[in-house]
Amino acid sequence: MRYYLGVDNGGTTTKAALFDENGREIASAATGTAMITPKSGFTERDMEEMWRANCSVIRQVLDKSGCRPQQVAAVAICGHGKGLYLWGKNGKPVRPGVISTDNRAWRYVQRWKENGVEARAFPISLQHVMACQPVALLAWLKDNEPESYAGIGWIFECKDYVRFRLTGEALAEITDYSGTGLLNLRTREYDRHLLELFGIEEILEALPPLCGSADVCGRVTREAAEACGLMEGTPVAGGMFDIDACALATGVVDPQNICMIAGTWSINEYLRSEPVTDGRVLMNSLFCLPEYYLIEESSPTSAGNNEWFARQLLPEIAAEEEKAGRSVFGLLERWVDGIPPETFCPVFLPFLLASNVHPNAKGSFVGLGNFHTRAHLARSVWEGITFSHKYHLDKLLATRGEPPRAIRLSGGATRSKVWTQMFADCTGLPVETVTANETGALGCAVAASVAVGDRASLAEAANAMCSIAPAVLPRPEHRDAYAQKYSLYLRLIEALDPVWPEMQALAEKSI
């Protein structure tokens, strides 16, 4: 039996899973890495800790599965997009890695919008600039950490750094780099003029050669094999941006369905043979199936807010549930299910990490009353996150000629039947989920199987290895209640827009 190993690097969690040729998950493991927050709006991680975390979960999966290292046919890695992981000319990390929730460069984005730089860059990159993209972070680094900037040897995205540590080969997988703001999406190459527009043209030589998702991009080195337990020489595929991996794992290999990922980020996307060039969506990127662009609306406004709610506002309850062998998220599901959708709960704006409206918008509960309980707040959080996904979805639907057949949902929300139903009720679309627990890792396994020639194409491998659960259908009796709540959500976003700059100024003074 041949197995494929997928490794998924999120912002603070690293996961690995082993799959057989039919996509059956054999074993999985996960571990956390600390988020470093040196200032308001800064989110970083230790790159050496991140590498050790990858080695740890790979070893755990091999141990749990009982699989011999030589049975692993290939490895592929995915990771969060955007952010910045820099390898130095001295053969060490330049500085801590920057996670995709980082907002330090927001002023650069604002300035580029005002002075027309973004408008001139858009026909090349086909993207609106985000503060967490490498293009903005590199500009910030040039001005604020010139010594770090001068020491850059290679500019990596999250998973490309991990693959570099596994293989010693510095390569840039194209789906990830197509979301950085550094790539010409028409030529599918780096573009010097684009770098000049953002004032960072000197970093061109530090951008690694481009490769594909299912290319063999090196083999596990002896040093890496000793660290992670894989066999020296095991092929390592290019892997992909985690939103591509999740789309593959949910069987999104054509334009029929919308892919939604409810993780730290609210990811909402679909495939299209041509990009959307009128600026109505946040970004176009290159999908791992080369005939398609990935049309994306996203922001770090999803299930990470729910984790914060449980960790910060329910610590003693979470501890009690854990002591009893249960998950606090199961309790939240029972709380939310016990409150009818028609009940007025505070409106929650899920902007704890960043926002998809004003760049300085903050997380908020609006409309609290003394009759509200923590259960009402739990429903508020779930509704607010779902509304943020709908906010992005509505932008995507405006660019499609035909409505989607269904939403293919992955991420933390899919572990709850109640929350999955909420997505269906709020969007008015059928919601389908996959039976796999680790969708990002499964997408990687799909790529790994193609890289070593066991499948002819990514689409063929996805169809063979991915299993879709029956659809959850929207309930018409709750349509009006959610529509009214969503309308209020939108009005509050608009009403609070003038408040955020003053609040940001106050936050910066307190640092």
C-alpha positions as CSV (number, residue, x, y, z in Angstrom):
1,M,0.0,0.0,0.0
2,R,1.2,3.5,-0.9
3,Y,0.4,6.5,1.3
4,Y,0.5,10.2,0.8
5,L,1.4,12.6,3.6
6,G,-0.2,16.1,3.7
7,V,1.0,18.8,6.0
8,D,-1.1,21.9,6.7
9,N,0.4,25.0,8.3
10,G,-2.1,27.5,9.6
11,G,-1.4,30.7,11.5
12,T,-0.9,29.0,14.8
13,T,-1.7,25.3,14.3
14,T,0.3,22.8,12.3
15,K,-1.4,19.6,11.2
16,A,-0.4,16.5,9.3
17,A,-2.4,13.6,8.0
18,L,-1.6,10.4,6.2
19,F,-4.0,9.1,3.4
20,D,-4.2,6.0,1.3
21,E,-4.8,5.8,-2.4
22,N,-8.6,6.2,-1.9
23,G,-8.3,9.3,0.2
24,R,-9.0,7.4,3.5
25,E,-7.4,9.2,6.4
26,I,-5.1,6.8,8.3
27,A,-3.8,9.0,11.0
28,S,-3.5,12.7,11.9
29,A,-1.8,14.9,14.4
30,A,-1.7,18.6,15.3
31,T,0.3,20.9,17.4
32,G,0.3,24.6,18.2
33,T,2.9,27.3,17.7
34,A,2.8,30.5,19.7
35,M,1.5,33.7,18.2
36,I,3.9,36.6,19.0
37,T,2.1,40.0,19.3
38,P,4.9,42.6,20.0
39,K,2.5,45.5,19.2
40,S,-1.1,46.1,18.4
41,G,-1.8,44.8,14.9
42,F,1.4,42.7,14.8
43,T,1.2,38.9,14.6
44,E,4.3,36.8,14.2
45,R,5.8,33.4,14.9
46,D,9.2,31.9,15.6
47,M,10.3,30.2,12.3
48,E,12.5,27.6,14.1
49,E,9.6,26.6,16.4
50,M,7.4,26.3,13.3
51,W,9.9,23.9,11.7
52,R,10.1,21.8,14.8
53,A,6.3,21.7,14.9
54,N,6.2,20.3,11.4
55,C,8.8,17.6,12.3
56,S,6.7,16.8,15.4
57,V,3.4,16.2,13.6
58,I,5.1,14.2,10.9
59,R,6.7,11.9,13.5
60,Q,3.4,11.6,15.4
61,V,1.5,10.6,12.2
62,L,4.0,8.0,11.3
63,D,3.9,6.6,14.8
64,K,0.1,6.5,15.0
65,S,-0.3,5.0,11.6
66,G,2.3,2.3,12.0
67,C,3.3,3.1,8.5
68,R,6.9,2.5,7.6
69,P,8.7,5.6,6.2
70,Q,9.4,3.9,2.9
71,Q,5.6,3.4,2.4
72,V,5.1,7.2,2.1
73,A,5.1,7.7,-1.7
74,A,5.3,11.5,-1.5
75,V,4.8,14.5,0.7
76,A,3.0,17.8,0.0
77,I,2.6,20.9,2.1
78,C,0.0,23.7,2.2
79,G,-0.1,26.8,4.4
80,H,-1.7,30.1,5.0
81,G,-1.3,32.5,2.2
82,K,0.1,36.0,2.5
83,G,2.3,36.8,5.5
84,L,6.1,36.7,5.1
85,Y,8.8,34.2,6.0
86,L,12.4,35.4,5.3
87,W,15.5,33.3,5.0
88,G,18.7,35.2,5.5
89,K,21.9,35.4,3.5
90,N,23.5,34.0,6.6
91,G,21.6,30.7,6.4
92,K,19.2,31.5,9.2
93,P,15.7,33.1,9.5
94,V,16.0,36.9,9.2
95,R,13.4,37.6,11.8
96,P,10.2,36.1,13.1
97,G,7.7,35.0,10.4
98,V,4.8,37.3,9.8
99,I,1.3,35.6,10.0
100,S,-1.5,36.5,7.6
101,T,-3.5,38.2,10.3
102,D,-0.8,41.0,10.6
103,N,-2.0,44.5,10.0
104,R,1.1,46.6,10.6
105,A,1.3,47.8,7.0
106,W,-2.2,49.2,6.8
107,R,-1.0,52.7,6.2
108,Y,1.0,51.6,3.1
109,V,-2.2,50.1,1.6
110,Q,-4.1,53.3,2.4
111,R,-1.5,55.5,0.8
112,W,-1.3,53.3,-2.3
113,K,-5.0,53.6,-2.7
114,E,-4.9,57.4,-2.3
115,N,-2.0,58.1,-4.6
116,G,-3.1,55.7,-7.4
117,V,-0.3,53.1,-7.0
118,E,-2.9,50.3,-6.4
119,A,-4.9,51.4,-9.5
120,R,-1.7,51.2,-11.6
121,A,-0.7,47.9,-10.1
122,F,-4.1,46.2,-10.5
123,P,-4.0,45.5,-14.3
124,I,-0.8,43.5,-13.6
125,S,-1.5,41.8,-10.3
126,L,-5.3,41.7,-10.6
127,Q,-5.5,42.2,-6.9
128,H,-6.4,44.9,-4.4
129,V,-3.5,45.3,-2.0
130,M,-3.9,43.9,1.5
131,A,-1.8,44.9,4.6
132,C,-0.8,41.2,5.2
133,Q,0.5,40.6,1.6
134,P,4.3,40.4,1.1
135,V,4.3,43.4,-1.1
136,A,3.0,45.6,1.7
137,L,5.1,43.9,4.4
138,L,8.3,44.2,2.4
139,A,7.7,47.9,1.9
140,W,7.1,48.3,5.7
141,L,10.2,46.3,6.4
142,K,12.3,48.4,4.1
143,D,11.3,51.5,6.0
144,N,11.2,50.2,9.5
145,E,13.8,47.3,9.7
146,P,16.4,48.2,7.1
147,E,18.9,45.8,8.5
148,S,16.5,42.9,8.2
149,Y,15.6,44.0,4.7
150,A,19.2,44.1,3.6
151,G,19.8,40.6,5.0
152,I,17.1,38.8,2.9
153,G,18.4,35.8,1.0
154,W,15.0,34.2,0.1
155,I,11.4,35.5,0.3
156,F,9.2,32.6,1.3
157,E,5.5,32.0,1.8
158,C,4.6,29.8,4.8
159,K,4.6,26.4,3.2
160,D,7.4,27.2,0.8
161,Y,9.7,27.8,3.8
162,V,8.7,24.4,5.3
163,R,9.4,22.7,2.0
164,F,12.8,24.5,1.8
165,R,13.6,23.0,5.2
166,L,12.6,19.5,4.1
167,T,14.5,19.6,0.8
168,G,17.1,22.4,0.8
169,E,15.6,23.6,-2.5
170,A,14.4,27.2,-2.6
171,L,11.3,27.3,-4.8
172,A,8.1,29.4,-5.0
173,E,4.9,27.4,-5.7
174,I,2.8,29.5,-8.0
175,T,-0.7,29.4,-6.4
176,D,0.8,30.9,-3.2
177,Y,2.9,33.5,-4.9
178,S,0.1,34.5,-7.2
179,G,-1.6,35.9,-4.0
180,T,1.4,38.0,-2.8
181,G,1.0,41.1,-5.0
182,L,4.4,40.3,-6.5
183,L,3.3,38.4,-9.6
184,N,2.0,39.3,-13.0
185,L,-1.1,37.1,-13.3
186,R,-1.2,37.4,-17.1
187,T,2.4,36.3,-17.7
188,R,2.5,34.1,-14.6
189,E,5.9,35.5,-13.8
190,Y,7.4,38.0,-11.4
191,D,7.2,41.6,-12.8
192,R,9.9,44.2,-12.2
193,H,7.5,47.1,-13.0
194,L,5.1,45.9,-10.3
195,L,7.9,45.8,-7.8
196,E,9.0,49.3,-8.9
197,L,5.5,50.6,-8.3
198,F,5.7,49.5,-4.7
199,G,9.3,50.7,-4.2
200,I,10.8,47.3,-3.6
201,E,12.4,46.4,-6.9
202,E,15.7,45.4,-5.3
203,I,14.2,42.2,-3.8
204,L,13.6,40.6,-7.2
205,E,16.7,38.4,-6.9
206,A,15.4,37.1,-3.5
207,L,12.2,35.7,-5.1
208,P,12.7,31.9,-5.6
209,P,12.1,30.2,-9.0
210,L,8.5,29.4,-9.6
211,C,7.1,25.8,-9.5
212,G,3.8,24.0,-9.8
213,S,1.6,22.4,-7.1
214,A,2.1,18.8,-8.4
215,D,5.8,19.2,-9.5
216,V,8.4,17.2,-7.6
217,C,10.3,20.1,-5.9
218,G,13.0,18.2,-4.2
219,R,13.5,15.3,-1.9
220,V,13.8,14.9,1.8
221,T,17.4,15.6,2.9
222,R,19.3,13.4,5.4
223,E,19.2,16.2,8.0
224,A,15.4,16.6,7.5
225,A,14.8,12.9,7.6
226,E,16.6,12.6,11.0
227,A,14.4,15.5,12.3
228,C,11.0,14.3,11.1
229,G,11.2,10.6,10.6
230,L,10.6,10.4,6.9
231,M,12.9,8.4,4.6
232,E,15.7,10.3,3.0
233,G,14.9,10.9,-0.7
234,T,11.1,10.9,-0.3
235,P,9.7,13.1,-3.1
236,V,8.2,16.4,-2.0
237,A,5.6,18.0,-4.2
238,G,5.2,21.8,-4.6
239,G,2.0,21.8,-2.6
240,M,-0.3,24.8,-2.6
241,F,-1.9,27.8,-1.0
242,D,-4.2,26.2,1.7
243,I,-7.4,27.7,0.1
244,D,-6.5,25.8,-3.1
245,A,-5.9,22.6,-1.0
246,C,-9.3,22.9,0.7
247,A,-11.0,23.6,-2.6
248,L,-9.5,20.4,-4.1
249,A,-10.4,18.4,-1.0
250,T,-14.0,19.5,-1.3
251,G,-14.2,18.5,-4.9
252,V,-14.2,22.1,-6.3
253,V,-12.5,21.4,-9.7
254,D,-14.9,23.4,-11.9
255,P,-17.0,26.6,-11.6
256,Q,-20.2,24.9,-10.4
257,N,-19.7,25.3,-6.6
258,I,-18.6,28.1,-4.2
259,C,-15.9,27.0,-1.8
260,M,-16.1,28.5,1.7
261,I,-13.5,27.9,4.4
262,A,-14.4,28.9,8.0
263,G,-11.1,28.9,9.7
264,T,-9.1,31.8,11.1
265,W,-9.8,33.4,7.7
266,S,-13.2,33.8,6.1
267,I,-12.3,32.3,2.6
268,N,-14.9,32.5,-0.1
269,E,-14.0,31.6,-3.7
270,Y,-14.9,30.0,-7.0
271,L,-13.2,29.0,-10.2
272,R,-13.4,30.9,-13.4
273,S,-11.6,30.6,-16.8
274,E,-11.0,34.3,-16.9
275,P,-10.2,36.7,-14.1
276,V,-12.6,39.4,-12.8
277,T,-10.8,42.6,-14.0
278,D,-13.2,45.4,-13.0
279,G,-12.1,45.5,-9.4
280,R,-15.4,44.2,-7.9
281,V,-13.6,41.3,-6.0
282,L,-10.7,41.5,-3.6
283,M,-8.4,39.3,-5.6
284,N,-7.8,36.9,-8.4
285,S,-5.1,34.3,-8.1
286,L,-3.9,31.3,-10.0
287,F,-5.6,28.0,-9.1
288,C,-3.7,24.7,-9.0
289,L,-5.7,23.6,-12.0
290,P,-3.9,25.8,-14.6
291,E,-7.0,26.3,-16.7
292,Y,-8.7,28.3,-13.9
293,Y,-8.3,31.5,-11.9
294,L,-9.4,31.4,-8.3
295,I,-11.8,34.3,-7.6
296,E,-11.5,35.2,-4.0
297,E,-13.1,37.3,-1.3
298,S,-11.5,36.8,2.1
299,S,-10.6,38.4,5.5
300,P,-9.4,37.1,8.9
301,T,-13.0,37.4,10.3
302,S,-14.1,33.8,10.7
303,A,-13.9,31.0,13.3
304,G,-10.8,32.5,15.0
305,N,-13.3,34.8,16.6
306,N,-15.1,31.8,18.1
307,E,-11.9,30.4,19.5
308,W,-11.2,33.8,21.1
309,F,-14.7,33.8,22.6
310,A,-14.2,30.4,24.2
311,R,-10.7,31.1,25.4
312,Q,-11.1,34.6,26.8
313,L,-14.7,34.8,27.9
314,L,-15.4,31.2,28.9
315,P,-12.0,30.0,30.4
316,E,-13.5,28.3,33.5
317,I,-16.2,26.6,31.5
318,A,-13.7,25.5,28.9
319,A,-11.5,24.0,31.7
320,E,-14.5,22.2,33.2
321,E,-15.5,20.7,29.8
322,E,-11.9,19.6,29.2
323,K,-11.7,18.0,32.6
324,A,-14.9,16.1,31.8
325,G,-13.4,14.9,28.5
326,R,-15.6,17.1,26.4
327,S,-15.0,20.1,24.1
328,V,-16.2,23.5,25.0
329,F,-17.3,23.9,21.4
330,G,-19.8,21.1,21.8
331,L,-21.3,23.1,24.7
332,L,-21.4,26.3,22.5
333,E,-23.3,24.3,19.9
334,R,-25.9,23.3,22.5
335,W,-26.2,26.9,23.6
336,V,-26.7,28.2,20.1
337,D,-29.1,25.5,19.2
338,G,-31.2,26.4,22.3
339,I,-31.9,29.9,21.1
340,P,-34.3,30.3,18.1
341,P,-32.9,32.2,15.1
342,E,-35.8,34.8,15.6
343,T,-34.4,35.8,19.0
344,F,-32.7,39.2,19.2
345,C,-29.1,38.8,20.1
346,P,-26.4,41.5,20.1
347,V,-24.9,42.0,16.7
348,F,-21.3,40.8,16.7
349,L,-18.7,42.3,14.3
350,P,-16.0,39.6,13.9
351,F,-13.1,42.0,13.5
352,L,-10.9,40.8,16.4
353,L,-7.9,40.2,14.1
354,A,-8.7,42.4,11.2
355,S,-11.7,43.6,9.1
356,N,-13.2,43.3,5.6
357,V,-14.7,46.8,5.9
358,H,-12.7,49.7,7.4
359,P,-9.0,48.8,7.9
360,N,-9.1,49.8,11.5
361,A,-12.5,48.3,12.5
362,K,-12.5,46.4,15.8
363,G,-14.5,43.4,17.1
364,S,-17.7,44.5,18.8
365,F,-20.9,43.4,20.4
366,V,-23.7,46.0,19.7
367,G,-27.0,45.9,21.4
368,L,-26.2,44.1,24.7
369,G,-29.1,44.0,27.2
370,N,-29.1,42.8,30.8
371,F,-31.3,39.9,29.8
372,H,-28.6,38.5,27.5
373,T,-26.6,35.5,28.7
374,R,-23.4,34.0,27.5
375,A,-25.5,31.7,25.3
376,H,-26.9,34.7,23.5
377,L,-23.4,36.0,23.0
378,A,-22.3,32.6,21.6
379,R,-25.1,32.8,19.0
380,S,-24.1,36.4,18.3
381,V,-20.5,35.3,17.5
382,W,-21.7,32.5,15.2
383,E,-24.1,34.8,13.4
384,G,-21.6,37.5,13.0
385,I,-19.0,35.2,11.5
386,T,-21.6,33.7,9.1
387,F,-22.7,37.2,8.1
388,S,-19.1,38.1,7.3
389,H,-18.9,35.1,5.0
390,K,-22.2,36.3,3.4
391,Y,-20.7,39.8,2.9
392,H,-18.0,38.2,0.8
393,L,-20.3,35.8,-0.9
394,D,-22.6,38.6,-2.2
395,K,-19.6,40.2,-3.9
396,L,-18.7,36.9,-5.6
397,L,-22.3,36.2,-6.7
398,A,-22.4,39.6,-8.4
399,T,-19.6,38.5,-10.8
400,R,-21.2,35.2,-11.8
401,G,-23.5,34.6,-14.8
402,E,-25.2,31.7,-13.1
403,P,-25.9,31.0,-9.4
404,P,-23.7,28.3,-7.8
405,R,-25.1,24.8,-7.4
406,A,-24.0,24.7,-3.7
407,I,-21.5,25.9,-1.2
408,R,-18.8,23.4,-0.4
409,L,-17.9,24.3,3.2
410,S,-14.8,23.3,5.2
411,G,-13.1,24.5,8.4
412,G,-14.1,24.6,12.0
413,A,-17.8,25.4,11.4
414,T,-18.4,22.1,9.7
415,R,-17.8,20.2,12.9
416,S,-21.2,21.7,14.1
417,K,-24.5,20.6,12.4
418,V,-26.1,23.7,13.9
419,W,-23.5,26.1,12.4
420,T,-23.6,24.3,9.0
421,Q,-27.3,24.8,9.0
422,M,-26.9,28.5,9.9
423,F,-24.7,28.9,6.8
424,A,-27.4,27.4,4.6
425,D,-30.2,29.5,6.2
426,C,-28.2,32.7,6.0
427,T,-27.0,32.3,2.4
428,G,-30.1,30.6,1.0
429,L,-27.9,27.9,-0.7
430,P,-27.4,24.2,-0.1
431,V,-24.3,23.6,2.0
432,E,-22.2,20.4,1.4
433,T,-19.2,19.3,3.5
434,V,-16.6,16.6,3.1
435,T,-16.2,13.6,5.3
436,A,-12.4,14.2,5.7
437,N,-11.4,15.8,9.0
438,E,-8.2,17.5,7.6
439,T,-9.3,19.0,4.3
440,G,-6.0,21.0,3.8
441,A,-3.9,17.9,4.3
442,L,-6.2,15.9,2.0
443,G,-5.7,18.5,-0.8
444,C,-2.0,18.1,-0.3
445,A,-2.3,14.3,-0.6
446,V,-4.2,14.7,-3.8
447,A,-1.2,16.8,-5.2
448,A,1.3,14.3,-3.8
449,S,-0.4,11.4,-5.7
450,V,-0.2,13.3,-9.0
451,A,3.4,14.4,-8.4
452,V,4.6,10.7,-8.3
453,G,2.4,9.7,-11.3
454,D,-0.2,7.7,-9.4
455,R,-2.9,9.9,-10.8
456,A,-3.0,11.6,-14.1
457,S,-4.3,15.0,-13.0
458,L,-5.4,16.9,-9.9
459,A,-9.0,16.8,-11.0
460,E,-8.9,13.1,-11.5
461,A,-7.2,12.6,-8.1
462,A,-9.7,14.9,-6.3
463,N,-12.7,13.0,-7.8
464,A,-11.2,9.7,-6.7
465,M,-10.0,10.7,-3.2
466,C,-12.7,13.1,-1.9
467,S,-16.1,12.1,-0.5
468,I,-18.9,14.7,-0.2
469,A,-21.6,14.4,2.5
470,P,-25.3,15.0,1.7
471,A,-26.3,18.6,1.4
472,V,-27.8,20.7,4.2
473,L,-30.7,22.6,2.8
474,P,-31.8,26.2,3.8
475,R,-35.0,26.3,5.9
476,P,-37.4,28.8,4.4
477,E,-39.1,29.5,7.7
478,H,-35.9,31.2,9.0
479,R,-35.1,33.2,5.9
480,D,-36.8,36.5,7.0
481,A,-35.3,36.5,10.5
482,Y,-31.8,36.1,9.2
483,A,-32.4,38.6,6.4
484,Q,-33.4,41.2,9.0
485,K,-30.4,40.5,11.2
486,Y,-28.1,40.7,8.2
487,S,-29.6,44.0,7.2
488,L,-28.9,45.4,10.7
489,Y,-25.3,44.0,10.5
490,L,-24.7,46.0,7.3
491,R,-26.2,49.2,8.7
492,L,-24.0,49.0,11.8
493,I,-20.9,48.5,9.7
494,E,-21.8,51.7,7.8
495,A,-22.8,53.7,10.9
496,L,-19.5,52.8,12.7
497,D,-17.2,53.6,9.8
498,P,-16.4,57.2,11.1
499,V,-15.5,55.9,14.6
500,W,-12.6,53.6,13.7
501,P,-9.8,56.1,12.9
502,E,-10.1,57.8,16.3
503,M,-10.2,54.4,18.0
504,Q,-7.1,53.3,16.2
505,A,-5.3,56.5,17.2
506,L,-6.2,55.9,20.8
507,A,-5.0,52.3,20.6
508,E,-1.6,53.4,19.1
509,K,-1.1,55.9,21.9
510,S,-1.6,53.2,24.5
511,I,1.2,51.0,23.1
